[in-house]
């Protein structure tokens, strides 16, 4: 599958689900194998390629009959391939979000004398 074909399919899917199509996601490269890997230039491109709730990537996956992984840099490629190759994965698209918070230091207050 060529980049232009992917762009056209994504544009049509975005139109079908009511998304803004005045700007298109920029695609750096694609790798079409057992899994279609689409690499966007920036986070905004990746967001447009995935779509709200994963609708765009999910519909594209259904249309082409294989899983779709969207990345924004080549560093994500290794992690994405590991993620989708898990044998227990039932859906072609899944997300994991981790949030780390820094704990506030506990300050000891002296007891007030009465």
C-alpha positions as CSV (number, residue, x, y, z in Angstrom):
1,X,0.0,0.0,0.0
2,X,1.4,3.4,-0.9
3,X,1.3,6.6,1.2
4,X,-1.2,8.4,-1.1
5,X,-3.6,5.4,-0.9
6,X,-3.4,5.5,2.9
7,X,-4.0,9.3,3.0
8,X,-7.0,8.9,0.8
9,X,-8.5,6.1,2.9
10,X,-7.9,8.1,6.1
11,X,-9.4,11.2,4.6
12,X,-12.6,9.3,3.6
13,X,-12.8,7.6,7.1
14,X,-12.4,11.0,8.8
15,X,-15.2,12.5,6.6
16,X,-17.5,9.5,7.4
17,X,-17.1,9.9,11.1
18,X,-17.6,13.7,11.0
19,X,-13.9,14.8,11.6
20,X,-12.4,17.9,10.2
21,X,-10.7,17.2,6.8
22,X,-9.4,20.7,6.1
23,X,-6.0,19.6,7.2
24,X,-4.5,16.1,6.6
25,X,-2.1,14.2,8.7
26,X,1.4,14.1,7.3
27,X,2.8,10.7,6.9
28,X,6.6,10.2,7.0
29,X,6.6,6.6,5.9
30,X,4.6,3.4,6.0
31,X,5.6,-0.3,6.3
32,X,3.0,-2.7,4.9
33,X,3.6,-6.2,6.1
34,X,1.5,-8.4,8.5
35,X,0.8,-5.2,10.3
36,X,0.4,-1.8,8.6
37,X,2.7,0.6,10.4
38,X,2.1,4.3,9.7
39,X,4.7,6.9,10.9
40,X,3.6,10.5,11.3
41,X,5.9,13.4,11.7
42,X,4.5,14.8,15.0
43,X,2.0,14.1,17.7
44,X,-0.8,16.0,16.0
45,X,-0.3,13.8,12.9
46,X,-0.5,10.7,15.0
47,X,-3.7,12.0,16.7
48,X,-5.3,12.5,13.3
49,X,-4.2,9.1,12.1
50,X,-5.6,7.3,15.2
51,X,-8.7,9.5,15.4
52,X,-11.0,10.0,18.4
53,X,-11.3,6.7,20.4
54,X,-9.2,4.9,17.8
55,X,-12.0,5.1,15.2
56,X,-9.8,6.1,12.2
57,X,-7.1,3.5,12.7
58,X,-9.8,0.9,13.7
59,X,-11.8,1.5,10.5
60,X,-8.7,1.4,8.4
61,X,-7.8,-1.9,10.0
62,X,-11.2,-3.3,9.2
63,X,-11.0,-2.1,5.6
64,X,-7.6,-3.6,4.9
65,X,-8.0,-6.7,7.0
66,X,-4.9,-6.4,9.2
67,X,-3.8,-4.6,12.3
68,X,-2.8,-1.0,12.1
69,X,-0.2,0.7,14.3
70,X,0.4,4.4,14.2
71,X,3.7,5.9,15.5
72,X,5.2,9.3,15.5
73,X,8.9,8.4,15.6
74,X,11.1,5.5,14.8
75,X,11.8,5.0,18.5
76,X,8.2,4.0,19.1
77,X,8.5,1.2,16.4
78,X,10.1,-1.4,18.7
79,X,7.6,-0.8,21.5
80,X,4.7,-0.9,19.0
81,X,5.8,-4.2,17.5
82,X,6.2,-5.7,20.9
83,X,2.8,-4.4,22.0
84,X,0.8,-5.8,19.0
85,X,2.6,-9.1,19.0
86,X,1.3,-10.2,22.4
87,X,-0.4,-13.6,21.7
88,X,-3.4,-12.8,24.1
89,X,-4.3,-9.6,22.2
90,X,-7.9,-9.9,20.9
91,X,-8.4,-6.6,19.2
92,X,-6.2,-5.2,16.5
93,X,-5.9,-1.9,18.3
94,X,-5.4,-1.3,22.0
95,X,-4.0,1.4,24.2
96,X,-2.2,1.6,27.5
97,X,-1.8,4.9,29.4
98,X,0.5,5.2,32.4
99,X,0.5,8.3,34.6
100,X,3.3,8.8,37.1
101,X,2.9,11.4,39.8
102,X,5.6,12.7,42.0
103,X,4.8,12.3,45.7
104,X,4.7,15.4,47.8
105,X,7.3,15.2,50.6
106,X,5.8,14.7,54.0
107,X,6.7,17.5,56.3
108,X,6.7,16.9,60.1
109,X,5.1,19.7,62.1
110,X,6.1,20.2,65.7
111,X,3.2,19.6,68.1
112,X,1.8,22.8,69.7
113,X,2.3,23.0,73.4
114,X,-0.8,23.8,75.4
